Amino acid sequence: MDQKLILVVCGAGINTSTMAGEFISDEISKRKLKNVKVKTVLVNDLPRYKGQKDMAIVYMTKVDTDMGVPSFQGMNFLIGTRDTKLELFDKILESLDVEQQG
């Protein structure tokens, strides 16, 4: 089972990415997803992940670099309802082809 990575990216790394990353981490724990890891990074750190497979990006700031992986605007993790947050989280898991137990 390959490890999947969700990068939560923002410009300053202070509030927005931390809040989104915490929601994502909590959902990973609640669902007992052992093969999914979340990491909060600055937009300037993105180049070191170029070419990594089994990764999705959740961006809280404008991301100019095409990383060749699924990318999602993550503002719903900050201002969305619980339902919209879960909907976005499920789309991210689907893009990574994460199997969830029933």
C-alpha positions in Angstrom: 0.0 0.0 0.0 1.7 3.2 -1.2 1.8 6.2 1.1 -0.3 9.1 -0.2 0.6 12.7 0.6 -1.6 15.8 0.9 0.4 19.0 0.8 -1.4 22.0 2.3 0.3 25.1 0.8 0.2 28.7 1.8 2.2 31.8 1.5 3.2 32.5 5.1 2.4 29.2 6.8 0.7 30.8 9.8 -3.1 30.4 10.0 -4.8 29.3 6.8 -2.7 26.2 6.1 -2.6 25.2 9.7 -6.4 25.3 10.1 -6.9 23.4 6.8 -4.2 20.9 7.7 -5.7 20.2 11.1 -9.1 19.5 9.6 -7.6 17.2 7.1 -5.5 15.4 9.7 -8.5 15.0 12.0 -10.5 13.4 9.2 -7.6 11.1 8.3 -7.5 10.0 12.0 -11.3 9.6 12.3 -11.4 7.5 9.2 -8.4 5.5 10.3 -6.6 6.1 6.9 -3.1 4.6 7.6 -1.7 5.3 4.2 -2.4 9.1 4.0 -0.2 11.8 5.4 -0.8 15.5 5.5 2.0 18.1 5.5 1.8 21.8 5.7 4.4 23.7 3.6 5.2 27.1 2.3 4.6 27.8 -1.4 8.4 28.3 -1.8 8.9 24.7 -0.6 6.9 23.2 -3.5 9.8 22.7 -5.9 11.3 20.0 -3.6 8.1 17.9 -4.1 8.1 18.1 -7.9 7.9 14.7 -9.5 6.5 13.0 -6.4 3.6 10.7 -7.2 0.6 9.8 -5.0 0.3 13.5 -3.9 -2.4 16.1 -4.0 -2.0 19.8 -3.3 -4.5 21.9 -1.3 -3.5 25.5 -1.8 -4.5 28.4 0.3 -2.6 30.9 -1.8 -2.0 31.3 -5.5 0.2 28.5 -6.8 1.9 29.2 -10.2 3.9 26.0 -10.4 2.3 23.1 -12.3 3.2 20.1 -10.2 1.5 17.5 -12.4 -0.7 16.3 -9.5 -4.3 17.1 -8.5 -4.7 20.5 -6.9 -7.6 22.0 -4.9 -8.4 25.5 -3.7 -8.7 24.9 0.0 -10.7 27.9 1.2 -13.7 25.7 2.0 -11.6 24.3 4.9 -11.6 27.8 6.4 -15.0 29.2 5.6 -17.1 26.3 4.4 -19.8 24.4 6.3 -18.9 21.0 7.7 -20.6 19.4 4.6 -18.6 21.4 2.1 -15.4 20.6 4.0 -16.1 16.9 3.9 -17.1 17.1 0.3 -13.7 18.7 -0.6 -11.9 16.2 1.6 -13.6 13.3 -0.2 -12.6 14.8 -3.6 -9.0 14.9 -2.5 -9.1 11.3 -1.4 -10.8 10.3 -4.6 -8.0 12.0 -6.6 -5.5 10.0 -4.7 -7.5 6.8 -5.2 -7.6 6.2 -1.4 -9.8 3.2 -0.5 -12.0 3.8 2.5 -13.4 1.1 4.6 -17.2 1.1 4.9 
